[in-house]
Amino acid sequence: MLRETMGKLCSKGFDKGISHRKVPPPVWCPLRCTLDELYNGVEKTIKFPGGRMKLLPDPGVIAPNADPETLVVEIPAGAKNGLKIVYPRRVILDDRKVPRDVIVDVIEEPHAEFHRQGNDLWAIRKIPLMEYVTNEALTIETLDKRLLTVPKIEPGCVIEIPNEGMPCWHGIGETGSIFVSFEVIYPKNLSLTREEKDELKKLLAKEENNV
């Protein structure tokens, strides 16, 4: 499939060229991405409505795009919230002759488990009491669906997993870390017989003696 060439990535202001002709304002396109998509990198499309807004062909593509009203956007792995991707002089509005820039504004959507801080990922994993008590180690799933095994730590403590966080999208710097803590979920309305309670007391007493 033919793809649009990558627009200019920028996180700062735009260069101010010297020109006597008034430059028309750009067309802003917010583009929502999940944290998983930003971790792995993703190709997304923006559909322009046509009519009063016409998408111009990409001068870097020799063959014409299969869909002239669709802009294909390549989001690099590790892209940050607020990243601006600029496609210079790509849109004409209301049949005017002066093309406008298209600015794609990357918006990071909240994740159910991870909270991002720079290139680091923070998570509080809730686990059932049975899993916490019976397992020698605990697991956490990464954004690319791998399962990492980590030592069992006390609830509330934080463990760092180096080089498993967000990649550095501009290729400079190290991959971030995952910082994870565990919150034990105790069963509600636990009903035990007298014999089960006595057995549980013995087990807990034995565990306390081993500390």
C-alpha positions as CSV (number, residue, x, y, z in Angstrom):
1,M,0.0,0.0,0.0
2,L,1.3,3.4,-0.9
3,R,1.9,5.6,2.1
4,E,2.1,9.4,2.6
5,T,5.6,10.5,3.3
6,M,6.2,11.5,6.9
7,G,5.5,15.1,7.8
8,K,8.0,17.2,9.8
9,L,8.0,16.2,13.4
10,C,8.3,19.1,15.8
11,S,7.6,19.9,19.4
12,K,8.6,23.6,19.3
13,G,7.3,26.7,17.5
14,F,7.6,27.1,13.7
15,D,10.3,29.0,11.9
16,K,9.3,32.5,11.0
17,G,10.2,33.0,7.3
18,I,10.6,36.4,5.9
19,S,7.7,37.0,3.4
20,H,5.5,39.9,2.4
21,R,2.5,37.6,1.7
22,K,0.3,36.8,4.6
23,V,0.5,33.1,5.5
24,P,-2.9,31.5,6.0
25,P,-3.4,29.8,9.3
26,P,-2.8,26.0,9.4
27,V,-5.5,23.3,9.6
28,W,-5.3,21.5,13.0
29,C,-6.2,17.9,13.1
30,P,-6.4,16.3,16.6
31,L,-5.5,12.6,16.5
32,R,-6.3,10.4,19.5
33,C,-3.9,7.5,20.2
34,T,-4.0,4.9,22.9
35,L,-0.9,4.4,25.0
36,D,-0.4,1.0,23.4
37,E,-0.3,2.6,19.9
38,L,2.2,5.2,21.1
39,Y,4.4,2.4,22.6
40,N,4.4,0.3,19.5
41,G,4.1,3.0,16.8
42,V,1.0,3.1,14.5
43,E,-0.2,4.1,11.1
44,K,-3.4,6.1,11.3
45,T,-5.6,7.9,8.7
46,I,-7.4,11.2,8.7
47,K,-10.3,11.5,6.3
48,F,-10.9,14.9,4.8
49,P,-14.5,15.7,3.9
50,G,-13.8,17.2,0.4
51,G,-15.9,20.0,-0.9
52,R,-14.6,23.1,0.9
53,M,-11.5,21.3,2.1
54,K,-9.2,19.7,-0.5
55,L,-6.2,17.6,0.3
56,L,-3.3,18.3,-2.1
57,P,-1.1,15.4,-3.3
58,D,2.1,14.7,-1.5
59,P,4.9,16.0,-3.6
60,G,7.2,13.3,-2.3
61,V,5.0,10.5,-3.7
62,I,5.5,9.7,-7.4
63,A,2.4,7.7,-7.9
64,P,-1.0,9.2,-6.9
65,N,-2.6,8.2,-3.6
66,A,-5.3,5.6,-3.9
67,D,-7.6,7.9,-1.9
68,P,-6.9,11.5,-2.5
69,E,-8.9,12.7,0.5
70,T,-7.1,10.5,3.1
71,L,-4.0,11.6,4.9
72,V,-1.9,8.6,6.2
73,V,0.0,9.5,9.4
74,E,2.9,7.5,10.7
75,I,3.1,7.8,14.5
76,P,6.6,6.8,15.7
77,A,7.0,4.4,18.6
78,G,7.4,6.4,21.8
79,A,5.6,9.5,20.5
80,K,4.5,11.8,23.3
81,N,1.2,13.5,24.1
82,G,1.2,16.9,22.3
83,L,3.6,15.9,19.5
84,K,2.9,18.0,16.4
85,I,3.4,16.5,12.9
86,V,3.4,19.1,10.2
87,Y,2.5,18.4,6.6
88,P,3.5,21.7,4.8
89,R,1.1,23.2,2.2
90,R,-1.2,20.2,1.9
91,V,-4.8,21.7,2.2
92,I,-6.8,24.2,0.2
93,L,-9.9,25.7,1.8
94,D,-12.9,27.2,0.0
95,D,-11.2,26.9,-3.4
96,R,-8.6,29.4,-2.4
97,K,-5.3,29.3,-4.2
98,V,-2.9,29.5,-1.2
99,P,-2.3,26.1,0.4
100,R,-2.3,25.7,4.1
101,D,-0.2,23.5,6.4
102,V,-1.8,20.5,8.1
103,I,-0.8,20.1,11.7
104,V,-1.6,16.7,13.3
105,D,-1.8,17.1,17.1
106,V,-1.2,13.8,18.9
107,I,-3.5,13.3,21.9
108,E,-2.7,10.5,24.3
109,E,-5.7,8.7,25.7
110,P,-5.7,7.5,29.4
111,H,-4.7,3.9,30.0
112,A,-6.5,1.5,32.3
113,E,-3.4,0.4,34.1
114,F,-0.3,2.5,33.2
115,H,0.3,6.1,33.9
116,R,3.1,7.7,31.8
117,Q,5.7,10.1,33.2
118,G,8.1,11.0,30.4
119,N,9.4,7.7,29.2
120,D,8.6,5.8,32.4
121,L,5.4,3.8,33.0
122,W,3.9,3.6,36.5
123,A,1.3,1.0,37.5
124,I,-0.5,-0.3,40.5
125,R,-1.6,-3.9,39.9
126,K,-4.4,-5.2,41.9
127,I,-4.2,-8.9,42.7
128,P,-6.4,-11.3,44.7
129,L,-5.2,-12.4,48.1
130,M,-4.9,-16.0,46.9
131,E,-2.6,-15.1,44.0
132,Y,-0.4,-13.0,46.3
133,V,-0.1,-15.7,49.0
134,T,0.3,-18.8,46.8
135,N,2.7,-17.4,44.1
136,E,6.4,-17.0,44.6
137,A,6.6,-14.4,41.9
138,L,4.2,-12.0,40.3
139,T,3.6,-11.0,36.7
140,I,2.8,-7.8,34.8
141,E,1.8,-7.5,31.1
142,T,3.6,-5.0,29.0
143,L,2.1,-2.7,26.3
144,D,3.3,-5.2,23.7
145,K,1.5,-8.1,25.4
146,R,4.5,-9.7,27.0
147,L,4.3,-11.1,30.5
148,L,7.2,-10.1,32.8
149,T,7.9,-12.0,36.0
150,V,8.9,-9.9,39.0
151,P,9.8,-10.9,42.6
152,K,7.0,-10.7,45.1
153,I,7.3,-7.5,47.1
154,E,5.3,-6.2,50.0
155,P,2.0,-4.4,49.1
156,G,2.7,-0.7,48.6
157,C,6.4,-1.1,47.8
158,V,7.6,-0.2,44.3
159,I,9.8,-2.2,42.1
160,E,11.6,-0.9,38.9
161,I,11.8,-2.9,35.7
162,P,14.5,-1.2,33.6
163,N,14.2,-0.8,29.8
164,E,10.6,-1.9,29.7
165,G,9.0,1.6,29.5
166,M,8.4,3.8,26.6
167,P,10.9,4.0,23.8
168,C,12.5,7.3,22.9
169,W,10.7,8.4,19.8
170,H,13.4,10.6,18.4
171,G,16.1,7.9,18.8
172,I,18.1,9.8,21.4
173,G,18.2,8.5,25.0
174,E,17.3,5.3,26.7
175,T,14.1,3.4,26.9
176,G,12.2,4.2,30.1
177,S,11.4,1.9,33.0
178,I,8.3,0.3,34.4
179,F,7.6,1.1,38.1
180,V,5.0,-1.2,39.6
181,S,3.5,-1.8,43.0
182,F,0.9,-4.3,44.1
183,E,-2.3,-3.9,45.9
184,V,-3.8,-7.0,47.5
185,I,-7.5,-7.4,47.2
186,Y,-9.1,-9.2,50.1
187,P,-12.2,-11.3,49.7
188,K,-15.4,-9.7,50.8
189,N,-17.9,-11.5,53.0
190,L,-15.5,-14.4,53.7
191,S,-17.4,-17.2,55.4
192,L,-15.3,-19.8,57.2
193,T,-16.3,-22.7,59.4
194,R,-14.8,-23.0,62.9
195,E,-12.4,-25.7,61.6
196,E,-11.3,-23.6,58.7
197,K,-10.6,-20.6,61.0
198,D,-8.6,-22.7,63.3
199,E,-6.5,-24.1,60.4
200,L,-6.0,-20.5,59.1
201,K,-4.8,-19.4,62.5
202,K,-2.3,-22.2,62.5
203,L,-1.0,-21.3,59.1
204,L,-0.7,-17.6,59.9
205,A,1.0,-18.3,63.2
206,K,3.5,-20.6,61.4
207,E,4.2,-17.9,58.9
208,E,4.7,-15.3,61.6
209,N,7.2,-17.5,63.3
210,N,9.2,-17.8,60.1
211,V,9.6,-14.0,59.7
